[in-house]
Amino acid sequence: MEPLDGTMTHLQIVGLGQATLDVLLRLRDLPTWETYTRLQGFGLEGGGPAATALVAAAKLGARVGFVGTAGNDAAAESKLRSMRACGVDLSRLVVRAAPEGQVTGVFVHSETGERTFALMTGPEEHLLRVDELDRDYIESADYLHLDGFHAQAALQAARWMRAAGKQVVLDGHRTTGPIKPHMAALVEHVDILISGAGFVQALTGISDTLAAGAAALRFGPRLVVQTEGAGGSYTVTAHDRFHTPAFEVAVLDTTGAGDVFHGAYIVGLLHGWDLRDIAQFATAVAAIKCGKLGGRAGIPSLKETQVFLKARGVELGVSGATT
């Protein structure tokens, strides 16, 4: 494998999806029209599933590029700041001649670290068109990471990557209802499905997570991983099934934990580690992230993750890798 130290001449991961500006408010109780509440923390940070996964991968040493859209105002610049700071290539970002429309209000419960969201309406004007894609750029990477945003562009990019013999990863979001048709269509064109709680159950109609993961393989992926927050993650391939427990840490904010897990998981794949090691590595990176407010501020380096794991008796074969 090429070293993850920036010396290679091509991108290892291209992400195509959503980049948001997250307005983070940490509080114990949500306000009502009758009563106010006191904030216990505030943050303004870039977010979005694919974008945050790429920031995580970049912080862990991978060479990555992002394909998506942004507005032309200060809010757009704010959401892109941490991506640029981490070295994410934005040369194929499409800038719209309009104010930033991908903005998310994130309300973080101060006692549990759990969060809920308020989404700005009308993101359709920020959707990426197929004719705005650079096929050569996408196919130059080893992995394409999708979050389901820009549905038509994502589907076309997945088809290109599969035709080129490259790997496609899909972020199947946490699901409490039926899977949207565009997400179900994408599953058929991905090699690796990494989902949030409820996704494989909704996809297959099977309640048991490992059994649902095995059934999901029939839809196209060769590897299915489902994260369950404090419940850890479940991994299924044609030849193996296993559960990886979560690490016990002090949680300040779970925003972006799943996205960070995805980015770290792809980095583990780039290293060629055993799937059990990759699951523990990605779990550790996501756990460390939860110690700070926001989806990106707490993302650790590779070295910091190694130290975290070693303190818990876990040794990974990464001694020759660099951050």
Secondary structure, DSSP 8 states (H G I E B T S, - for coil): ---SSS-SSS-SEEEES--EEEEEEEESS---SS----EEEEEEEEE-HHHHHHHHHHHTT--EEEE-EE-SSHHHHHHHHHHHHTT-B-TT-EE-SS----EEEEEEETTT--EEEEE-S-GGGG---GGG--HHHHHTSSEEEE-S-SHHHHHHHHHHHHHTT-EEEEEE---SS---HHHHHHHTT-SEEEE-TTHHHHHHS--SHHHHHHHHGGGS-SEEEEE-GGG-EEEEESS-EEEE-------S--TTHHHHHHHHHHHHHHHT--HHHHHHHHHHHHHHHTTSSSSSTT---HHHHHHHHHHTT---S-TT---
